[in-house]
């Protein structure tokens, strides 16, 4: 792991109030152990390191979700992918995500026996495999790297990040983009497009795959590559 990637992941520790930090916060209700944050941090660092000096595309969405990065530490990536449950039907294997360490779940078994599954993650990774794009040419990230959750619904919920949270996340987004300076930046959804435009980052926008957007998302990604 490079010093630059290590320094970046360490910089994510300071978290705006009201957001869950998967790499430094322990979800006492749903994590399988107090070691879960450290596992997620190792997985993120392995994921980024294995794509260093080769990534061609950066897909940036809005914020981390409870069904995805909350338990894996990686944007638009679910536990079900890491555990090999998305190979049948979607062709997505754990080694598409990283190979240098053994993938691990961090949620308790009683949260979901097969691991958490995120529709956006399934569509994103399934599209990469379907189109024959090498997953190691792609890095997934969020404009808000932490998980915005609803205080009335608990940690297993999502909400739209507010302006303060977006501003905090964009400071990290600039540092993230420096890790992959030659890669093409692709905004996943209009909200992320607005964020990237606001900080002056050249980019292309594709439809977010959620809420019926999967067909158009696949078509636009196919055109890009």
N, C-alpha and C positions, 0 to 999 in steps of 0.2 A: 504493500500500500504506500502510495506517495505521501510525502509530508503535506502537499497541497490539499489532498482529499481528506486527510486526517484533520487538518486545521479547519477545513470547511465543516465537517460533521461536528467538530467540537464547538464551532461558532453557533450551532443551532440550539445550544443548551438554554440560552436566555429566551424565555417563552412569554408572549403576551398573556395577560390574565384571561381566563376563560377558554384557553386552548389546551388540548392534550398534546404533549410532546412524546412521541412513541419511543424515542431513543434515550430519554432521560426521566420520563415519568413512569411510575409503576401503577397500572390499572388494578388496584387491589381486588376489585370485584370480579374481573374477567381474565386477568393474566394467570398463567399456570404457575408462575413463581416470581420471586423478586428479581430473578435473573433475566426476565423477559426483555426489559429495556436494553440490556447489554447485548442480548441476542439480536434484537432488531438493529442495533447500531452496527454490529459485525456484518449483518446481511446487507445493509445499505452500503457499507464501505467496500465489501466484496463486489457488489453490483456495479458501483461507480468505477472501481479500480480496473475491473475487467474490460471496461469500455474506454478507458483512458487512451488517448492518442489514436483512436480509431472511429469514434462515433461520428456518424454523418448527419443524423437527424435528432433534434431535441423536441419531444412532444410535451408541451406545458399546459396543464389543466389548472383549474381554479384552486382547489384545496384538497387536503388529505381526507379520506373517508373512513368511517368506522369499519366497513366491510373489507377494506383494502389495507392501506398503509398503517392504520392504527395498530394492526397486529403483525405486519410483515416488515414495516419500516421503509417500504418502497412505494412510490406513487403508482396508482393504477395497477397494483399487483396484489393478488389475494393469497391467503393461506392455501386455498384449494389448488392453486397453481403450483405452489412450492411443494405440496404434498403429493403431487402427481395425479390428482383427480380430474385434471382438465386435458389429459392426453387423449383419452377416448372421446371422440366426438369433436374435439377442437384441435387436436394435434399439438397442444402446448405442453412441453416437458419442463420439469424443474431445472434441467441444465440449460434451458433457454434463458434463465434468469441469471444464474451464476454457477460456477463449477469449482471454485477454489475452496469452498467450505460446504459442509452438509446443511441443506435447508432444514429449518426447524419451525414448528408452529410455536406461537407464544400464548395463544388463548387456551383457556381450560376446555377439556373435552366436553363438559356439559353445556358450553356456550354453543357449540356446533360440532358433532362427532367427526365430520369430514373437513373441518376447518371452515373459516369464514369465506364466503364467496361474494364477489362484487361484480355486478353486471358490466360496468364500464371496463373493469380489468379483463373480463372474459372476452369482450368484444375487441378491445385493444390488442391483446396478445394473439387472439385468434386471427385477427386481420393481418398482423405481421407474418404469421406462419402461412396463412392462406395465400398471401401475395409473394411468398418466397423471399421476403426481406430478412436478412440475417439479423436476429435479435440483438447481436452485439454491435450492430451499426446504429442502434437506437437507444436513447436514454429518455426515460419518463420522469417528469418532475411536476411540481405544483407551484403556482405563484405564491400561495400560502402553504409553506411546508408542513405546518402542524395541522391538527384535526380540530375544526370548529364543531362543538357539540352543543346540544340544546339543554340548558340547565333543568328544564322541566321534564325532559325525557331521559336524561342520563347519558352516559358515555356511548351507548349503542344507538346513537342518533347523529344526524348531520344537520348543519344549518349554513346559511350563506355568511361568509366572513364580512365583518363590518369594515369601514374605511380605515380605522386605526390598525386593524389586523392585516389588511391588505398592504398598508404602507410598511409595516414591519416585515412582512414577507418579501416585499419587493427588494428590500435591502439585501436579503439573502439571495434572491434570484439573480441579482447582478453578479454576486460572487460565484454562484453556480455556473453562470454562463461563461465565466472566465476559465472554468475547468475544461471546457470544450469549445475553444475559440473558433474553430473552423467549421463547426456543425451548423446546419441549417435549422433555424428556430421555427417551430410550428405551434401556433396557438390552438388549443382544443376548446372550442366554444367562444362565444362573443365576449363573455366577461373577462376571460384571460386575454383576448385580443385587445380589449380596452386597457388592460394593465400594461401590456407590452408596448402599446402605442404611447402610453403615458410616460414611460421611461425611455422612449426613443430607441427601442430595439427593433431592427428590421425583422419581419416575420411574415409567414403565410398563415392563414386561418383555415381550419377545417371545422365542420359541424361536430358538435359534441355527440357521442354515440348514444347517450341516454335519451329517454323519452321519445322513442321512435326514430332517433337520428342515425341508427346503425347503417342502413343502406347508403345514405348519402356520405357518411363518414368513410365507409369502405371505398366508395367510388372516388372520393377526393384524395384519399391516401394513395390509391392506385395511380391516379394521375400524377401525384407528386414524385413517385419513385420510378 
